Amino acid sequence: MKNLTIADILKYAKGTLICGDENLEITNYSKDTRNINKGDLYIAIKGKNFDGNKFYEEALDKGAAAVIVDDENCIKTKKNTIILVKDSVKALQDIAMYKRSLYNIPVVAITGSVGKTSTKDMIAEVLTKKYKVLKTAGNENNEIGLPFTILKLQEEEVLVLEMGMNHLKEISLLSKIAKPDIAVITNIGTAHIGNLGSKENILKAKLEILDGIKERGILIINNDDEMLNKIKLNNLETIKIGINNKSDYTAENIKYDNNKSTYYLNNKKITINVFGNAFIYNSLIAYAIAKKLNIEDNLIIEALKEYKSAKNRLEVIKTKKNITLINDAYNANLESMIFSLNFLKNYKGKRKIAVLGDILELGEFSKKIHYLIGENVGKLNIDKLICVGNYSKYIAFSSIDEGLKENDVAYFENINDAFNFLKEEIKEEDVILFKASNRMKLIDLVNNIQEYISNN
């Protein structure tokens, strides 16, 4: 355990001690006064709609041993330990970078357009068979969440970090803070194309994960991705995983059913209790990393079989009357939407219903990408399509153009209207997929339908 002192924090955050004890050791860090624990260091973060500086006194009253603020004018009470910095977010990052330097442990960093979180979770699941692992909680994968994850390091032996972005240079910063030994790029899709303008720029942004990689580091890529498989890096060990293209780790003889996927890797049978090739890619990545970290094959295979998908990510919910809800409402982009629709198509059930909401952050590409999704729906023999939101009307239009009957397509502007329609529509043995960007709050519709079914 390597706790930082206030003296360390002052040095690396370039802060001024307003009051307090330089010898005080800090174990835990927080940016939210709602979950402050005694002895924490509270870091005041300014957001678009709030200013954490205004809550530093509340943090102290709730037991914080120290606070970092970046607005001198807010300091009204001088008690415990108060540090003034120029920029709290930059201070947070600098402190995290220093703490990272104190640990000589493997750091795995994951980015990609689709599947970052599930890949991170599967990697951590496998590595836990041999090591104490700290991983990114949820999707705390940005310039604030990643440093806070690093600051949680205590006695862990491996650190697994997810790295997200909206613009160029964001992953570069995260990589320089984390200094990964192993970098993973899951795929290159259309997420955030509204900000970045092209898939080429998305690739460029994802490759920033190498900006902080350690000497003799390792890059793991999806060899089936048409943009990633063209990468040539002479100064870095590159491991390729794949299904369709021969790779260092290739899944063969794949079989699916509703509850699991099986395949063979070097004559070893692998079973994962989730359906679909996206999870097979994830498992190949986890396998490759585990081998690099000297984990035995039998432990890797055992861990993969024990893996369960996270809540709201292709979460299969069985209800009364043998109705199945597939909750994939956490987030969406073109590639994940098409994958989820194929998941629905191949899932065994009497009737397939897709409830789709808007994909956000597409900018000028919004209309085109929603049309593309509708074209795919029209070709997949989905029995019923329900669209919710603004852009999702283009999914409805193009699905009809591609062959769905108008009577089998419904469009609503809001979740309440969709709920009122769906509760009258559902029948025994239906399989219903819910998919949209997180801000569409389609999870509310999942919860409402689940409650309705249980009460009727």
C-alpha positions, 0 to 999 in steps of 0.5 A: 500500500502506497498512500500519498501524503499532503506533501506529495500532493502539494508537490505534484499538484503544484498546490498551496497549503492554505491550512493543515498538516503536510504529513497527513496520509491520504487513503481515499479520494472523492469528488462527490459529497454524497459519498464522502467517508471519514479521512477522504480527500475531497477534490472539488471539480467544476462541471457544466452545471455545478461547481464542486468548490461550493461544497468543500465545507460540506465535505469537511463537515462529513468527515473529509480530512482534506480538500482540494479547491481551485477557487480561492474566493470560495474559501470561507472556513479554514479547518482540517487541510485545504489545498488551493490549486490552479485547476482541480482536474489537472491536479487530479491527473498529476496526482494520479500520474505520480501514484501510478509511478509508484507501482511496478504492476501490469497495467492493461488499457482498453479502448474501441468503438464498441465493447470496451466495458464488457471487454474490460470486465471479462479481462478482469474476471480472468486475471482475478484467477491469479491476481488481485485486480483493480478495474475501472468501475462502470464506465468511469473512463474519462479524464476524471474517472480514470485518475480516480480509479488509479488513486484507488490502488492499494495492494492490487497486482494488476490494473485494468483501465477503460479509456473512452473519448469524444475528441482527438487527444483525449485518449492520448492524455489518459494513456500518458497518465496510465502508462499501460503495459498492454493496450487493447483496441476492440474495433473501429466503428462510428461512435462519436463520428459526429465529433471526429468526422470520419472513421479514419479520425476515429482510428487515429483517436483510438491509436492514441492509446499508444502515446503513453505505452511503456517500452516493450509494450504490447498492442492487442487488436481485432484482426477482423476489423477492416481498419485495425488489420491494416496497422503495421507497427515495427516497434511494438509487439502486436497480438491479433485476435479474430474469428474470420481472419487467421490470427494469433488467437483464432476462434474456430468451430463456433456454436451458439444457443440462447444462453451460451457460445462455444468455440475451439482455440488451439484444440481447447474448448471454450464456453462463455455463458453469453451469446454472440461473436462480440463476446467471443472477441472479448474472450480472445482478448482476455485469453491473450492477456492472461497468457502474457501474464502467465495464467494457466489455460485451465484457469482461463477457461474456468474464468471465461465460463463464469463470466456474466454480462453486466446489467443493461448490456445484452442482459437477458431477463426471463419473465412470466408467460415465457416472455424474454426481455433483452435489455441492451439499453445502456448505450448504442452506436451503428455497430452495436445496434446491428449486432444486437439486432442479429442477437435478437434474430438468432435468439429462440422465441416465438415472435421477435420485437425490436424496441429501438431509440435514438443513437446520439452524438452523430452530428451530420451523420444522424439521419444516414446512420439511422437509415442504415439501421432501418435497412438492416431491420428490414432484412432480418425478419424482425416481427415487430419494430417499435421506434422511440425518439427523434432520429429513430423515425428514420429507422422506421421509414427505411425498415418499411422500404426494405420490406417490413409491413407498415402494420408491423412498424410503430413510431413514438416520440416518447417512452410513455406512448411506447409503453402504452402501445407495447403493453397491449402488444406483447404476447406469450413467448415474445422476445423483446430487444431494447436498444438506444443511447443511454440518454434516451432512458430506454431503461425506464421502458424496460423497467416499466414493461417488466413490472407490467408483465409481473403484475398481469 
